């Protein structure tokens, strides 16, 4: 939220933000990080999306999201 505040104060916005879920992709991170740090992909996306909407700048920034999709239910969500 502090970064969003700084964007608004400086009127300087990135073209896009990429959110990477904590589910892990390559498994290259230490086990402690994979098990105890980060947020799942969907929750991370919703946090950033809702923060930008609340600040009224969502239309200025595109969002990209990456994470693990394991089942058809994940795709539907």
C-alpha positions in Angstrom: 0.0 0.0 0.0 3.0 2.3 0.6 4.1 1.7 -3.0 0.6 2.6 -4.3 0.7 5.8 -2.2 4.1 6.7 -3.6 2.7 6.1 -7.2 -0.2 8.4 -6.6 2.0 11.1 -5.0 4.5 11.1 -7.8 1.9 10.4 -10.6 4.2 7.7 -11.8 2.8 4.3 -12.6 4.3 1.1 -13.9 2.9 -0.4 -17.1 2.4 -3.7 -15.4 2.9 -5.7 -12.1 3.6 -9.4 -12.1 2.4 -11.4 -9.1 4.0 -14.8 -8.5 2.2 -17.2 -6.2 4.0 -18.9 -3.3 3.1 -22.4 -4.6 6.5 -22.6 -6.3 7.3 -23.1 -9.9 10.7 -24.7 -10.4 11.3 -25.7 -6.8 14.6 -23.8 -6.7 13.8 -21.9 -3.6 14.9 -23.2 -0.2 12.3 -25.5 1.5 11.8 -23.0 4.3 10.8 -20.3 1.9 8.5 -22.6 -0.1 6.7 -23.8 3.1 6.6 -20.6 5.1 6.9 -17.4 3.0 4.5 -15.9 0.5 0.8 -16.1 -0.4 -1.1 -18.4 -2.8 -1.5 -17.1 -6.3 -5.2 -16.2 -6.0 -4.9 -14.4 -2.7 -1.9 -12.5 -3.9 -3.7 -11.4 -7.0 -6.8 -10.3 -5.0 -4.7 -8.3 -2.6 -3.0 -6.3 -5.3 -6.2 -5.9 -7.4 -8.3 -4.7 -4.5 -5.5 -2.3 -3.4 -5.3 -0.8 -6.8 -9.1 -0.6 -7.1 -9.4 1.1 -3.7 -6.8 3.7 -4.7 -8.6 4.3 -8.0 -5.7 3.4 -10.2 -6.5 -0.1 -11.3 -7.2 1.0 -14.9 -3.7 2.4 -15.2 -1.8 -0.8 -14.5 -2.0 -4.3 -16.1 -1.6 -7.3 -13.8 0.1 -10.6 -14.7 -0.2 -13.6 -12.5 1.8 -16.9 -12.3 1.5 -19.8 -10.1 0.5 -23.4 -9.9 -2.7 -24.7 -11.5 -3.2 -28.3 -10.6 -6.8 -29.2 -11.5 -9.8 -28.2 -13.5 -11.2 -26.5 -10.4 -8.1 -24.2 -10.3 -8.7 -23.2 -13.9 -12.4 -22.5 -13.1 -11.5 -20.3 -10.1 
